[in-house]
Amino acid sequence: MASVLIIEDDSTFAQIIEGFLIKNNFEVTTVSNVAKALKLIANEDFQLLLIDYRLPDGTGIDVLNHRRETGLSVPAIIMTSFNDVRTAVKAIHLGASDYITKPINPDELLMVISNALKKKETQKNTENNFIRGKSDVANRLYQHIDLVAETDMSVVIQGESGTGKEFAARTLHQQSKRKNKPFIAIDCGALSKDLAASELFGHVKGAFTGAVTDKKGSFEAANGGTIFLDEIGNLSYEVQVKLLRALQERVIQPLGSNKQIPVDVRIITATNDDLANSMKNGEFREDLYHRINEFKIQLPPLRERGSDLELFIELFIKISNEELNRNVKELDKETRSLLLKYDWPGNLRELRNVIKRMVLLTAGSVATADSLPDEMKIAVANEVPLDNPSDLKAVNESNEKALIAETLTKVKYNKSKAAKLLNIDRKTLYAKMERYGID
């Protein structure tokens, strides 16, 4: 029986989720704010955190930051409105296993929880079935990968969250002369500041409180192979110093030890940030930047991959059919149009989640638009014209219209409730509805 902590300030919604999970053999504890959650997490062991993004005394990001800083490995899922998907993507950077948008479908919730509890297996299945794509931008990308893979050059992979940075790193390793040696991936965003050096370089018994045995670090474990440091910009300045020494001198020194251990690893790093800017701001060492940046690979966002989107849709339908024992063979015209028009801020990760939900909710062989999130349809319907994407006023109005429409849908068009949730009076709500043509 998995133990779940629900962090949700809407008591009615929390009770519904709690009752549903208890019926499905989960042990559930519920709290309504960040402070209570952190206190419970410090004193009890949970196997999963189910976290609302907007909370009375903070956000779900605060819980994720605490989880990272204290070195907790418990999987976490963020619950959010569709308009906060971009924030949910940020949560993934901070170590969240996944996110789910409200209103929540019970079967989808079980699916997301199940995936979080066995995430490594799910990721492996996806990676083993991955495809390169056939667009011009994909061809250029893999020309670069093929070119640098056989060398020992350090590579920086840059791209938005969800674009497949770890897959690109694994591809580099598999096409290299080190392919028969270990490939070890480290999520630097999920490492606590105190434990990062131990994770990378190891420690000896007694090196610090809690070090009850010797621990081999990732660099030693990857000897002869490849180490992949995802979100390297999150490493502290002190760990950056140790990392630079390891790369320059090809030796590591476990914490608490005087012994130096020779290591031979190829380093591949990834970031969704511009490390050059971090360097200028003094957050990232310039000498380390130049050491890891012998070759840069830029991963394009899904919205720039043209016809590849259709290939990925078919791939994720195939994978989801196998995992969920479904038989979706085609999409109706409206569904295909929505999938192709949406801008996918969460890239491949978001596409995979939406397709899996679609397949789950499709009983027959043809998927319809009913199986897609309502908020996604709203986002497509209110998309800002691309001829002037820098028009801030238009962007803000589009977002406001989408939020109002989403809120009205959520409360079944009870305008008093909608105005309260939006923190505006009813008169203002009516005026905005008339302005944006919302019936």
Secondary structure, 3 states (H helix, E strand, C coil): CCEEEEECCCHHHHHHHHHHHHHCCCEEEEECCHHHHHHHHHHCCCCEEEEECEECCEEHHHHHHHHHHCCCCCCEEEEECHHHHHHHHHHHHCCCCEEEECCCCHHHHHHHHHHHHCHHHHHHHHHHCCCCCCCHHHHHHHHHHHHHHCCCCCEEEECCCCCCHHHHHHHHHHCCCCCCCCEEEEEHHHCCCCCHHHHHHCECCCCCCCCCCCECCHHHHCCCCEEEEECHHHCCHHHHHHHHHHHHHCEECCECCCCCEECCCEEEEEECCCHHHHHHCCCCCHHHHHHHCCEEEECCCHHHCCCHHHHHHHHHHHHHHHHHCCCCCEECHHHHHHHHHCCCCCHHHHHHHHHHHHHHCCCCCEECHHHCCHHHHHHHHCCCCCCCCCCHHHHHHHHHHHHHHHHHHHCCCCHHHHHHHHCCCHHHHHHHHHHHCCC
